[in-house]
């Protein structure tokens, strides 16, 4: 008999089937032994009865996480036994045979115990085997795939970029240092230089890549290694073209989640956001004036938004502008990287933006300087030596169209979409100040 | 007027259009100035005539790689001027207006100069702007996308894996070392541990990720940083299931290349391989006996294949078995990583395989040990301390089905598909012993 998945059981009601997976829970009622079997993307309740003697004996020995293969009959459940919360809640498997494929040692804690974050992270190979955790990473897979799909359809070419770099796009602070055959090298903080270079080659490019920040603080929204979703394209009018592209991208991504992940959002009690055709936007200065006017708090002298102001703006956008997303534009040149394009009509401010969603920034983007002389000047102004960026600068020396793009952290976006409190819950194997899988000894 | 791409010009014959891109070549015949304009994925010949005075004057100043926007009329070429090698070879743009968007400095060499590899690599931001180079990386994008598409359709879940690791799956030799907040860490040589752990969660997983090898030798087929295409899945009979999956995957990938990249293969004068429904296979021992019998060279005592023997086997498979691909199975346990499954019926040999294609190994794969005690034993046998792998080992302690998978280097596969001599040509920004973009000073 060919093995089938639990998601295909219902269409086999009344028939004998073979399924396989992990023992999720076992409830021994003596004569009746109930076993929940978990497979690739579902779960089904099975029952071992004494009349199938051999199977019943094996069922007595089974423990959580044992891997088994089961033959049985798909029975409809009586009306009052139907479980509406379970996809297979209208059926039950009457076990006729069990084969143990792999045993498991006793678990360090019951599977339904509430764990603190460290215990959860210490046992990821086990704790990820959970309906809710699986739902998180199914959604994450769909987010990254939605990102790629939209861009491929819109004539973007995927590129692979290096993570070992000589000089860093963001200036080198907070970089992990590495010994590279007796030379100093760094882990890239972003794919910025490479995607810009590739605009000169393909005009429209994207990449999904790991990036590294050696930040020493540990918060619920930072990681030291994360996945960055980046696109960059040329022949733009200004940053508005980038924002419009990101807007369309988000509409597409959210539609894909609606199509593929409504089950997962339900499991996680989260709501898929609506994205309007035109996400509202305001300049940083306007946002600061608004905050001052509405809350009395004066942040108009600050060069960036404080976390509480990002939260306030998101609340404002939701209540007054009917949008869970809001673009804040025109951050000062002083707070943006050297390659950021200064607005000719608003000197000192840049054609850059952040996209805020549910209280935090999920995207940073903008137009970049494409004129060689201006870029060299901007590098000097930030106190760097243009000579160190000579490789990158070739792209501009030999002709570059106007261009820009965005970077978006996959884990943060996943966490915000799903209402997770800590970004580490949206990262399979998070790296932080104190942890590479195991806690680092001090 | 809205800008259109050169690939859409033909359908606009007779009309006025706006296009934009880079000056690829300019030929000044005095009255007639011919300019080839290169955009996202094409090229078109344009002509500036003296009757459009302003445009003609600008055309005189243009130089290679200047970025321009052009208005003009799409004319059919006279029969004898048709260029069959060019997609737009039946048309020509009569320029009515030119706007310079960005100038370029004089190029360090003519665009059609044959460059040695170092000069090519020193100038990648410029040298990648070439029809052939673009074709290589278009094909590469389609290879990685084909890999993902097939697996998504076959119920695999995409996962993001860390590159900063504490202990390495392959045992730690040839790892780049890194300072991680005063602790020692390494760059991952493969996503092996994480994809195996995730088989316990999703049963079928894949990842496309960067991996690192601190190998000190510089060859035409090795890189220090490359992209690994990995899948892993559970509930297998043995390694034959993995090989069958890889076989189907290759059929799919090659069909996608036929659909999307025939133009690129033509440009590169390369042939898309045929993949049979059942790729031929032989055991290492059988392969060695065959080599001995056919060539007289005795390699039967060796634990692995030498490069020349891999080449010989590929030639043999092509001539005698009508296949450009051949699986070699049953490498000795001594030559395979600790997690490799030993064949119960062929002790000392493993249920592992390499896939050879056009002279080299493009895939390594096999069944893995899924029994906890056996895996601990195998780790000790290789001289490692199981305690160091305690995080990974949890996956097996708490129940694991039989499973296996493969890893496939994207750059090597790209190079072999396209018949490129050096793998660095199939890598956008290759890292080697002497180079991170620029040559490293000694």
Interface residues (C-beta under 8 A of the other chain):
Chain A: X3 X5 X20 X21 X22 X23 X39 X40 X41 X65 X66 X67 X101 X102 X103 X104 X105 X107 X123 X124 X125 X126 X128 X129 X133 X134 X137 X138 X140 X141 X144 X145 X148 X152 X155 X157 X158 X159 X160 X161 X162 X163 X164 X165 X166 X176 X177 X178 X179 X180 X181 X183 X185 X187 X194 X197 X198 X200 X201 X202 X203 X204 X209 X210 X212 X214 X216 X224 X225 X227 X235 X370 X371 X372 X390 X391 X392 X394 X395 X397 X398 X399 X400 X401 X402 X410 X427 X428 X429 X431 X433 X436 X437 X438 X440
Chain B: X3 X5 X20 X21 X22 X23 X39 X40 X41 X65 X66 X67 X101 X102 X103 X104 X105 X107 X123 X124 X125 X126 X128 X129 X133 X134 X137 X138 X140 X141 X144 X145 X148 X152 X155 X157 X158 X159 X160 X161 X162 X163 X164 X165 X166 X176 X177 X178 X179 X180 X181 X183 X185 X187 X194 X197 X198 X200 X201 X202 X203 X204 X209 X210 X212 X214 X216 X224 X225 X227 X235 X370 X371 X372 X390 X391 X392 X394 X395 X397 X398 X399 X400 X401 X402 X410 X427 X428 X429 X431 X433 X434 X436 X437 X438 X440
